[in-house]
Every structure is written in C-alpha cells, then in structure tokens.
Amino acid sequence: MKRAISILLAALMLLALTACGGTTPNSNNQGGGDGSDSAGDTFKIGIVTGTVSQSEDDRRGAEAFQEMYGEDRVVLATYPDNFTEEVETTIQRIAGLADDPDIKAIVVNQAVPGTTEAFRQIKERRPDILCIAGESHEDLPVISAAADLVCNNDFVARGYLIIRTAHELGCTDFVHISFPRHMAYETMSRRVAVMQKACEEFGMTFHQETAPDPTSDVGIPGAQAYILENVPLWVDKYGTQTAYFCTNDAHTEPLLKQLFEYGGYFIEADLPSPLMGYPGALGLDLTEEAGDFEAILAKVEDAVVEAGGAGRFGTWAYSYGYTTSAGLAQHAMNVLNGESELTDMDDIAKAYEVFSPGAEWNGSGYTDATTGVKSDNIFLVYQDTYIMGDPGYYMGSTDVEVPEEYFTTA
C-alpha cells in the first residue's frame, strides 16, 4: 500500500510539473495570444531614452511605465546627450541591461547611433531578449536586422499630411529647418523629399534653412540662439503665411517663441507633443498637470489663443515621444505575456492607446523606396493633427488616404 501511494504521489508531481511547463518565453515563440507562453510575473523590461534635457517626453514616458508597473519590473537607463561622440558609451548602456538575467525585453527610444550594435551584442549573448527600437536614427533596414521590432513616426505619410494641412490652413510657403547630420538619415531625407513633392502638388513654395546641430560644439544654447536670431529674418523674407518645421527638439522652443512674436504657422513638431516646445515658448508651469495630457493640452491651448496663435499652431494631443516609450514597453509586456503578436499593427496600436486614450492612430509597414519591398518588422505610425484654437479641432489626418506614389519617393 505504501509503495502504491508513493508511486501515485510521484505521478501527480510529474503531472503538475508538466502543466507548469512552457511559461518562459523564447525567441521562437513571441506571443501566441492564448497565454500559454506567458512570461509570468518575474521578468523585467528595460527602457533606454535620452535625458530630460534632450528628450524630455521620451524619458517621462519611460517613467510613467515604471510608475505603472514598479521599479522591480521596469529598469530605466539613459544614453549621453552628446551621443554622436559617445557611441561606445551608448552601446555599453544599452547592452549592459542584458546582464540582468530577468530582463526579457529592451526598448530604446530614440534609437540613436549605436543601438544596432548594442542589439547585435545582446542577441549574441541573450537571444531570448526582445529588442525593440523606437524612432531609429539609424537606417531602418540596418537596425531591423538586429531588432525584433522597429517603430518610427510615419515620415512618409506625415511628410505629405503636414504640407496638406498647411495648405488647408491657407499657407503659401513652407520652411524646413535642419542640419547635415539629420539629413543623412534616410527617414529625414525621404520625408523632406515627400514634403517638396507635396508642396508642388498643393502649389506651395518649399524652402530649406540650415541651423546648427545641438550636438556640435555650439551645444544646445548656441543652436537655440541661432533660431532666436534668424526667425525674424525668415518671417520678413517668406511672409506670415508660411509654415515652419524643424527636425530637432532643441530647435522647437525658440522657433515657437519667435513665431508667436513675429507671425507664421507651425503644424506639428518633428516628434509631436503639447509639451514639445510650447511650455517654454509660452512660459507655462505644467507641474500640476504632469502626466494628464488632456489637462496639459487644455492649458497649452488657452495660452496659444491668448498669444494670438489660434488656428496657426498644432500638435498631437498626446506626446509621441511619451507614448512611444511607454507604448512600446507595454507592447513588449503584452507579447511576453502571450496577449499580443510582436509584429501586428493592431496590437501595437492597442498598446499605444493605453497611454493615449481616445486618440486616433494610423500606420503602415515600412516600404523600401528603392526595391518597393515592405518590411515585416518595421512599422510607421502617426496620430491625428490637432490645431489649437477657440475651440480647437482635429484635422482628420488619420482618415486621409496618402497617394501611393509618395511611399517610394526618395
């Protein structure tokens, strides 16, 4: 009898162990949607962003995700402000997260130079880790070979839609402000080509201006001083029915400040947000509204109207940088828990919407302009444009069908 009981207990233990199997995710099964591959409660997610001085929204999104799930589940890191000169440091900070055996996903937003190499090193040591890039500065086909998923703002659709919106608001000219480092990026060079083409379609005049790179020797103060000094000259040269766009976050605040003073239009920032440039340009204290984007937008909009900018200044209702950091981390968690598919656009949007309730999103797979081939792990996303006024209004950009020809414009 004792022998029979022992055999029965052993069999029950074996059955219990078998039933608990398959709870650890692996590189061959990244979310089946039925929960059978759940990573459990012990895994961690690492998020790497720029610092508050260079990419405040990106960092705040990472902090929001950490606050939601706890410091024991979410590990944060930053890369150097001068990341173009400190690539090795960037690589070390990203790849170093993989030293923690509980880390199962690493999100980098923005994916500055060095991210691809960091992901390559991580995959050599830890192929089980999901490597996700937000807003890559490196060529998309290159980083996608090392990353499991890449999500950038839709530089193609937005290049067309920003010009279309400016035209609908009555603008006759469009000024694009950038510098050589950014123009070497495929995403930005293709977007400016789309903008030029769209200006021709809508009968607008396209202009390019060059401003100092904030990561150069002049630093952020020097780059911002240049914008402050030159916007009055540009407005005098191009007129007040001109929309302006800059490719760098640090340029945004001084550009807005001077456009409020001298005239002109601003459809949306390179990485749109009501926090991008507006608080500094308008002298707003948003401490009490922190994390509440409905309240933030309302306060910013009131200040824009008071400054005489109604109908001339736009944004996304929810920060792109904030939503990307938090949304991609949420998507990684959903995938690890077996609730989402890694490369499903609807699942990506679902994760973004956790941190942008009520916002309309659209997107598509990245298409190589040379070959016409669409990638299966690179997605381009965008949110509807909100023009601030009394009252403000959405432009319905996410419902506009962008002509197919623009997706291969380069």
Summary of the structure (lengths in Angstrom):
residues: 410
radius of gyration: 23.1
end to end distance: 80.2
largest distance: 99.4
contacts: 1445
relative contact order: 0.13
helix: 46%
strand: 19%
